Amino acid sequence: MSELTKKEQEQQVIREYLLPYLNLEKEFPLLPGAQTAEGVAGFIGISPKDLADARAGCDEQAELAAEELLKDEAFAELTTRLPFKKGDLLVALGDAATGDLQGWFEILRHVLEISRPGLELRFRNAAVRGDTSYDVLRRLNRAVVDAKASWVFVSLGANDAMRLGATPERTLVSLTDFWENLNSIGQVCDDVTGNPAVWVTPTPVLTAEMEKFAIFEGIIENTDLNQFREVFAGRKGFIVDPQGRRFGTPPDVWNYLADGLHPSVAGHSLTVKSVLKTLYERKSVKSSPLDFGINDAFFVDEEN
């Protein structure tokens, strides 16, 4: 079998690695070309059919992961007690780990569509690769306010904590600014939805593996990431995995892609478990006019 040409290798990387995160219609919502399959495919450099097939494959992987999770009776039990009402719109904000077309939010969507069809939940994945807390602030009006979201899932921290190659002495976003940005995001979500935000903390990274990939513009150190994760502590809302241990301690390598940053489907499935476990156990942080952590009436046990 002949070796792949450089162009073929590039195309393979695009299809197998970059394409799950290249959701250009979300990055450029005002550009007409980014809102068509032909425009997106042309920009990436593949055919519309290849784009459609690749995206369908990602969705199939997410659905298969959801079905596998639901085979576990203990996990399926977590879906029986949810804080959602019929017809609620669930919106996800964050970076590539959330925007991944076969990522945790897409797996969660399939889990809830399969297990609780009577709730008729709606889903909007507004996460964009590379987003920091500043970027999410800019997207709040369109993704949360205009959309009239019912619940908002926020997963941030990795890009904020990145140290760029040109400025390794500082993180991209300071801890102080990250704290302020999360405050603003949380307040908008609370005002619009009337429900507390669901904060999904960032997982550790495999820094040594990240350093092998030239695709990154910087590096993330777990010592920095630990500090950013601590900013979530005590925040109003549901805090998912506050210590970032859902991938294991130390984290298991099979929960990551080869780059050491992006989660594998196995890793995403663990995040789904953590999200539903947090909601099921009613671990809502205080400081809300309504204590969502202890109010039984707030949770929906029936589909109507």
The 8 nearest C-alpha neighbors of each residue, nearest first, counted from 0:
[[1, 2, 3, 4, 7, 8, 5, 11],
 [2, 0, 3, 4, 7, 5, 8, 6],
 [3, 1, 4, 0, 5, 8, 7, 6],
 [2, 4, 7, 8, 1, 5, 6, 0],
 [5, 3, 7, 6, 8, 2, 9, 1],
 [4, 6, 8, 7, 9, 3, 10, 2],
 [7, 5, 9, 8, 4, 10, 3, 11],
 [8, 6, 10, 4, 9, 5, 3, 11],
 [7, 9, 5, 11, 6, 10, 3, 4],
 [8, 10, 6, 12, 7, 11, 5, 13],
 [9, 11, 13, 7, 8, 12, 14, 6],
 [10, 12, 8, 14, 9, 13, 15, 7],
 [13, 11, 9, 16, 15, 10, 14, 8],
 [12, 14, 17, 10, 11, 18, 16, 15],
 [15, 13, 11, 18, 12, 16, 10, 17],
 [16, 14, 12, 13, 11, 17, 18, 19],
 [15, 17, 12, 13, 14, 18, 19, 11],
 [18, 16, 13, 20, 19, 21, 14, 15],
 [17, 19, 21, 14, 20, 13, 16, 15],
 [20, 18, 100, 99, 17, 21, 16, 101],
 [19, 21, 99, 18, 17, 22, 95, 128],
 [22, 20, 18, 23, 19, 17, 128, 43],
 [23, 21, 24, 20, 25, 26, 127, 19],
 [22, 24, 26, 25, 21, 33, 27, 39],
 [23, 25, 33, 34, 27, 28, 22, 26],
 [26, 24, 23, 28, 27, 22, 125, 127],
 [25, 27, 23, 24, 28, 127, 22, 33],
 [26, 28, 24, 25, 29, 30, 23, 33],
 [29, 27, 25, 24, 30, 26, 33, 34],
 [30, 28, 27, 31, 33, 34, 24, 32],
 [29, 31, 32, 33, 27, 28, 34, 24],
 [32, 30, 34, 33, 29, 35, 28, 38],
 [33, 31, 38, 34, 30, 35, 39, 37],
 [32, 34, 24, 39, 31, 30, 38, 35],
 [33, 35, 24, 31, 32, 36, 30, 38],
 [36, 34, 38, 37, 33, 32, 39, 31],
 [35, 37, 39, 38, 47, 40, 34, 50],
 [38, 36, 40, 35, 47, 39, 41, 46],
 [37, 39, 32, 41, 35, 36, 40, 33],
 [40, 38, 42, 36, 33, 41, 37, 35],
 [39, 41, 43, 37, 47, 45, 42, 38],
 [42, 40, 44, 38, 39, 43, 37, 45],
 [41, 43, 39, 40, 44, 38, 45, 33],
 [44, 42, 40, 41, 45, 39, 13, 21],
 [45, 43, 41, 42, 40, 46, 10, 39],
 [46, 44, 40, 43, 41, 49, 47, 50],
 [45, 47, 49, 48, 40, 50, 41, 44],
 [48, 46, 50, 40, 37, 49, 36, 51],
 [49, 47, 51, 46, 50, 52, 45, 53],
 [48, 50, 52, 46, 47, 51, 53, 45],
 [51, 49, 47, 53, 48, 52, 40, 54],
 [50, 52, 48, 54, 49, 53, 55, 47],
 [53, 51, 55, 49, 50, 54, 48, 56],
 [54, 52, 56, 50, 55, 51, 49, 57],
 [55, 53, 57, 51, 56, 52, 50, 58],
 [54, 56, 52, 58, 53, 57, 51, 59],
 [55, 57, 53, 59, 54, 58, 52, 60],
 [58, 56, 101, 54, 60, 59, 55, 100],
 [57, 59, 61, 55, 60, 56, 101, 62],
 [60, 58, 56, 62, 57, 61, 63, 55],
 [59, 61, 63, 57, 58, 62, 64, 101],
 [62, 60, 106, 101, 58, 64, 59, 63],
 [61, 63, 65, 59, 64, 60, 109, 58],
 [64, 62, 66, 60, 65, 61, 59, 67],
 [63, 65, 67, 61, 62, 66, 60, 68],
 [66, 64, 110, 62, 68, 63, 67, 106],
 [65, 67, 63, 69, 68, 64, 62, 70],
 [66, 68, 64, 70, 65, 69, 63, 71],
 [69, 67, 65, 70, 66, 71, 64, 74],
 [68, 70, 75, 66, 71, 67, 74, 65],
 [69, 71, 67, 68, 72, 66, 75, 74],
 [70, 72, 69, 74, 73, 68, 75, 67],
 [73, 71, 75, 74, 76, 70, 69, 68],
 [74, 72, 76, 71, 75, 77, 69, 70],
 [73, 75, 76, 71, 77, 72, 69, 68],
 [74, 76, 72, 69, 77, 73, 78, 71],
 [77, 75, 73, 74, 78, 79, 72, 80],
 [76, 78, 74, 75, 79, 279, 275, 276],
 [77, 79, 76, 75, 80, 81, 114, 275],
 [80, 78, 76, 77, 300, 81, 75, 301],
 [81, 79, 300, 78, 279, 299, 298, 77],
 [80, 82, 299, 298, 83, 79, 279, 78],
 [83, 81, 298, 299, 297, 84, 80, 278],
 [84, 82, 81, 299, 87, 85, 298, 118],
 [85, 83, 87, 86, 118, 299, 82, 120],
 [84, 86, 118, 87, 119, 120, 83, 303],
 [85, 87, 120, 119, 118, 84, 121, 88],
 [88, 86, 120, 149, 84, 85, 121, 89],
 [87, 89, 121, 149, 148, 122, 120, 90],
 [88, 90, 122, 150, 151, 149, 121, 123],
 [91, 89, 123, 151, 124, 122, 152, 150],
 [92, 90, 152, 124, 125, 151, 153, 126],
 [93, 91, 126, 153, 125, 152, 154, 135],
 [94, 92, 126, 154, 155, 97, 153, 130],
 [93, 95, 128, 130, 127, 126, 129, 96],
 [96, 94, 128, 98, 97, 99, 127, 20],
 [95, 97, 94, 99, 98, 261, 102, 262],
 [98, 96, 95, 99, 94, 93, 126, 102],
 [97, 99, 126, 95, 127, 96, 94, 100],
 [100, 98, 102, 20, 19, 101, 97, 95],
 [101, 99, 19, 102, 57, 98, 58, 105],
 [100, 102, 61, 57, 99, 58, 105, 60],
 [103, 101, 99, 105, 100, 267, 104, 97],
 [102, 104, 267, 106, 105, 271, 107, 268],
 [103, 105, 107, 106, 102, 108, 97, 91],
 [104, 106, 108, 107, 103, 102, 101, 61],
 [107, 105, 61, 103, 109, 108, 65, 104],
 [106, 108, 104, 110, 105, 109, 271, 103],
 [109, 107, 105, 106, 111, 110, 112, 104],
 [108, 110, 112, 106, 107, 111, 62, 65],
 [111, 109, 107, 65, 113, 108, 112, 114],
 [110, 112, 114, 115, 113, 108, 109, 107],
 [113, 111, 109, 116, 110, 115, 114, 108],
 [112, 114, 110, 111, 115, 109, 116, 66],
 [113, 115, 111, 112, 110, 116, 78, 75],
 [116, 114, 111, 117, 112, 118, 113, 302],
 [117, 115, 112, 118, 119, 113, 114, 111],
 [116, 118, 302, 119, 115, 303, 85, 120],
 [117, 119, 85, 302, 116, 120, 115, 86],
 [120, 118, 86, 117, 116, 85, 121, 112],
 [121, 119, 86, 87, 118, 88, 85, 122],
 [120, 122, 88, 87, 89, 86, 119, 123],
 [123, 121, 89, 88, 90, 124, 120, 108],
 [122, 124, 90, 125, 89, 91, 121, 88],
 [123, 125, 91, 126, 90, 98, 122, 92],
 [124, 126, 92, 91, 123, 142, 127, 25],
 [127, 125, 92, 93, 98, 94, 124, 97],
 [128, 126, 94, 98, 130, 95, 93, 129],
 [127, 129, 95, 94, 130, 20, 98, 126],
 [130, 128, 94, 158, 127, 95, 131, 93],
 [131, 129, 94, 134, 128, 127, 93, 135],
 [130, 132, 159, 134, 133, 158, 135, 129],
 [131, 133, 135, 134, 180, 136, 155, 177],
 [134, 132, 136, 131, 135, 137, 180, 130],
 [135, 133, 137, 131, 136, 130, 132, 138],
 [134, 136, 138, 132, 137, 133, 139, 131],
 [137, 135, 133, 139, 134, 138, 132, 184],
 [138, 136, 134, 135, 139, 133, 140, 141],
 [137, 139, 135, 136, 140, 141, 142, 134],
 [140, 138, 143, 142, 136, 141, 137, 135],
 [139, 141, 144, 138, 143, 142, 145, 137],
 [140, 142, 145, 139, 138, 143, 144, 146],
 [143, 141, 139, 146, 140, 138, 125, 144],
 [144, 142, 148, 139, 146, 140, 147, 141],
 [143, 145, 140, 147, 146, 141, 191, 142],
 [146, 144, 141, 147, 143, 140, 142, 148],
 [145, 147, 143, 148, 144, 142, 141, 140],
 [148, 146, 144, 145, 143, 149, 191, 192],
 [147, 149, 143, 88, 146, 150, 192, 90],
 [148, 150, 192, 88, 87, 89, 147, 151],
 [151, 149, 89, 148, 192, 90, 194, 88],
 [150, 152, 90, 196, 91, 89, 197, 153],
 [151, 153, 197, 91, 198, 196, 92, 90],
 [154, 152, 92, 198, 93, 199, 91, 197],
 [153, 155, 199, 93, 200, 198, 92, 152],
 [156, 154, 93, 157, 201, 153, 132, 94],
 [155, 157, 159, 158, 201, 160, 227, 131],
 [158, 156, 160, 159, 155, 201, 161, 224],
 [157, 159, 161, 160, 131, 156, 129, 130],
 [158, 160, 172, 156, 131, 171, 157, 161],
 [161, 159, 170, 157, 158, 224, 156, 171],
 [162, 160, 219, 158, 170, 218, 171, 159],
 [161, 163, 170, 167, 217, 218, 171, 169],
 [164, 162, 217, 166, 165, 167, 216, 161],
 [163, 165, 217, 166, 167, 216, 162, 218],
 [164, 166, 163, 167, 217, 162, 216, 168],
 [167, 165, 163, 168, 164, 169, 162, 170],
 [168, 166, 162, 163, 169, 164, 165, 170],
 [167, 169, 166, 170, 162, 163, 165, 164],
 [170, 168, 167, 162, 166, 171, 173, 163],
 [169, 171, 162, 160, 161, 172, 173, 159],
 [170, 172, 159, 161, 162, 160, 169, 173],
 [173, 171, 159, 170, 177, 176, 160, 174],
 [172, 174, 176, 175, 177, 170, 171, 159],
 [173, 175, 177, 176, 178, 227, 172, 226],
 [176, 174, 178, 173, 177, 179, 172, 180],
 [175, 177, 179, 173, 178, 174, 180, 172],
 [176, 178, 174, 180, 175, 179, 173, 181],
 [177, 179, 175, 181, 176, 180, 174, 230],
 [180, 178, 176, 182, 177, 181, 175, 183],
 [181, 179, 177, 183, 182, 178, 176, 132],
 [182, 180, 184, 178, 183, 179, 185, 177],
 [183, 181, 179, 185, 180, 184, 186, 178],
 [182, 184, 186, 180, 181, 185, 187, 179],
 [185, 183, 181, 187, 186, 182, 180, 188],
 [186, 184, 188, 182, 183, 187, 181, 189],
 [185, 187, 189, 183, 188, 184, 190, 182],
 [188, 186, 190, 184, 189, 185, 191, 183],
 [189, 187, 185, 191, 186, 190, 192, 184],
 [188, 190, 193, 186, 187, 192, 194, 191],
 [191, 189, 187, 188, 193, 192, 186, 194],
 [192, 190, 188, 189, 193, 187, 144, 147],
 [191, 193, 149, 194, 189, 188, 148, 190],
 [192, 194, 189, 190, 191, 195, 188, 149],
 [195, 193, 192, 189, 150, 196, 149, 188],
 [196, 194, 236, 189, 197, 235, 193, 237],
 [197, 195, 236, 151, 198, 152, 185, 237],
 [196, 198, 237, 152, 236, 153, 151, 238],
 [199, 197, 238, 153, 237, 239, 152, 196],
 [200, 198, 154, 239, 153, 238, 197, 201],
 [199, 201, 154, 228, 239, 198, 241, 240],
 [202, 200, 156, 157, 155, 243, 199, 228],
 [201, 203, 243, 200, 204, 244, 246, 245],
 [204, 202, 221, 243, 201, 205, 224, 250],
 [205, 203, 260, 206, 259, 221, 202, 219],
 [204, 206, 259, 208, 207, 260, 209, 203],
 [205, 207, 209, 208, 204, 210, 220, 219],
 [206, 208, 210, 209, 205, 211, 259, 204],
 [207, 209, 259, 210, 206, 211, 258, 205],
 [210, 208, 206, 258, 259, 211, 207, 212],
 [209, 211, 207, 208, 212, 206, 218, 213],
 [210, 212, 209, 208, 213, 207, 258, 214],
 [213, 211, 214, 210, 209, 258, 215, 208],
 [212, 214, 215, 211, 210, 216, 209, 217],
 [213, 215, 212, 216, 211, 217, 209, 258],
 [214, 216, 217, 213, 212, 218, 209, 210],
 [217, 215, 163, 164, 214, 218, 213, 162],
 [218, 216, 163, 164, 162, 215, 161, 219],
 [217, 219, 162, 161, 163, 220, 209, 210],
 [220, 218, 161, 162, 160, 206, 221, 217],
 [219, 221, 222, 223, 224, 206, 218, 204],
 [220, 222, 224, 223, 225, 203, 204, 219],
 [221, 223, 225, 220, 224, 226, 219, 227],
 [224, 222, 221, 226, 225, 220, 160, 227],
 [223, 225, 221, 227, 226, 222, 160, 228],
 [224, 226, 228, 222, 223, 227, 221, 229],
 [227, 225, 229, 223, 228, 224, 222, 230],
 [228, 226, 224, 230, 229, 225, 156, 174],
 [227, 229, 225, 226, 230, 231, 224, 200],
 [228, 230, 226, 231, 232, 227, 225, 241],
 [229, 231, 228, 227, 232, 178, 226, 174],
 [230, 232, 229, 234, 228, 233, 238, 241],
 [233, 231, 229, 230, 234, 241, 238, 228],
 [232, 234, 231, 235, 284, 285, 230, 238],
 [235, 233, 232, 231, 236, 284, 238, 230],
 [236, 234, 284, 285, 286, 233, 195, 287],
 [235, 237, 195, 196, 283, 284, 197, 234],
 [236, 238, 283, 197, 198, 282, 284, 239],
 [239, 237, 198, 241, 197, 236, 199, 240],
 [238, 240, 199, 241, 274, 198, 277, 200],
 [239, 241, 243, 242, 200, 238, 273, 245],
 [242, 240, 243, 239, 238, 200, 232, 228],
 [243, 241, 240, 244, 228, 229, 200, 225],
 [244, 242, 202, 240, 241, 245, 200, 201],
 [245, 243, 247, 246, 242, 248, 240, 202],
 [244, 246, 247, 243, 269, 240, 270, 273],
 [247, 245, 250, 244, 251, 254, 266, 269],
 [248, 246, 250, 249, 244, 245, 251, 243],
 [249, 247, 250, 244, 246, 251, 245, 243],
 [248, 250, 247, 251, 246, 244, 203, 252],
 [251, 249, 247, 246, 248, 252, 203, 244],
 [252, 250, 253, 247, 254, 246, 249, 248],
 [251, 253, 254, 255, 250, 259, 205, 256],
 [254, 252, 255, 251, 263, 265, 256, 266],
 [253, 255, 266, 263, 252, 265, 262, 251],
 [256, 254, 262, 263, 253, 259, 252, 261],
 [255, 257, 263, 258, 261, 262, 259, 260],
 [256, 258, 259, 255, 208, 260, 261, 209],
 [257, 259, 209, 256, 208, 260, 212, 261],
 [258, 260, 205, 208, 209, 257, 255, 204],
 [261, 259, 204, 258, 205, 262, 255, 209],
 [260, 262, 256, 255, 96, 259, 263, 258],
 [263, 261, 255, 266, 254, 256, 267, 260],
 [262, 264, 255, 266, 256, 254, 265, 267],
 [263, 265, 267, 266, 268, 262, 102, 101],
 [266, 264, 268, 263, 254, 267, 269, 253],
 [265, 267, 254, 263, 262, 269, 268, 264],
 [266, 268, 103, 264, 270, 269, 265, 102],
 [269, 267, 271, 265, 270, 266, 264, 103],
 [268, 270, 272, 266, 267, 271, 273, 245],
 [269, 271, 273, 267, 272, 268, 274, 103],
 [272, 270, 268, 274, 269, 273, 103, 107],
 [271, 273, 269, 270, 275, 274, 276, 268],
 [272, 274, 270, 276, 271, 275, 277, 239],
 [275, 273, 271, 277, 276, 272, 239, 270],
 [276, 274, 278, 277, 272, 273, 279, 77],
 [275, 277, 279, 273, 278, 274, 272, 280],
 [276, 278, 274, 280, 275, 279, 282, 239],
 [279, 277, 275, 281, 276, 280, 274, 282],
 [280, 278, 276, 281, 277, 77, 80, 275],
 [279, 281, 277, 282, 278, 276, 292, 275],
 [282, 280, 292, 278, 279, 283, 277, 293],
 [283, 281, 280, 277, 292, 237, 284, 278],
 [282, 284, 237, 292, 236, 281, 291, 285],
 [283, 285, 235, 236, 237, 282, 233, 234],
 [286, 284, 287, 235, 290, 283, 292, 236],
 [287, 285, 235, 288, 284, 290, 289, 234],
 [286, 288, 289, 285, 290, 235, 291, 284],
 [289, 287, 290, 286, 285, 291, 193, 195],
 [290, 288, 287, 291, 294, 286, 285, 292],
 [291, 289, 292, 287, 293, 285, 294, 288],
 [290, 292, 294, 293, 289, 283, 297, 281],
 [291, 293, 283, 281, 290, 282, 294, 284],
 [294, 292, 291, 295, 290, 281, 283, 297],
 [293, 295, 291, 296, 297, 292, 290, 298],
 [296, 294, 297, 298, 293, 291, 292, 299],
 [297, 295, 298, 294, 299, 293, 82, 291],
 [296, 298, 295, 294, 82, 299, 291, 83],
 [299, 297, 82, 296, 81, 295, 80, 300],
 [298, 300, 81, 82, 301, 80, 83, 297],
 [299, 301, 80, 79, 298, 81, 302, 82],
 [302, 300, 303, 299, 79, 80, 118, 117],
 [301, 303, 117, 118, 300, 115, 85, 299],
 [302, 301, 85, 118, 117, 84, 299, 300]]
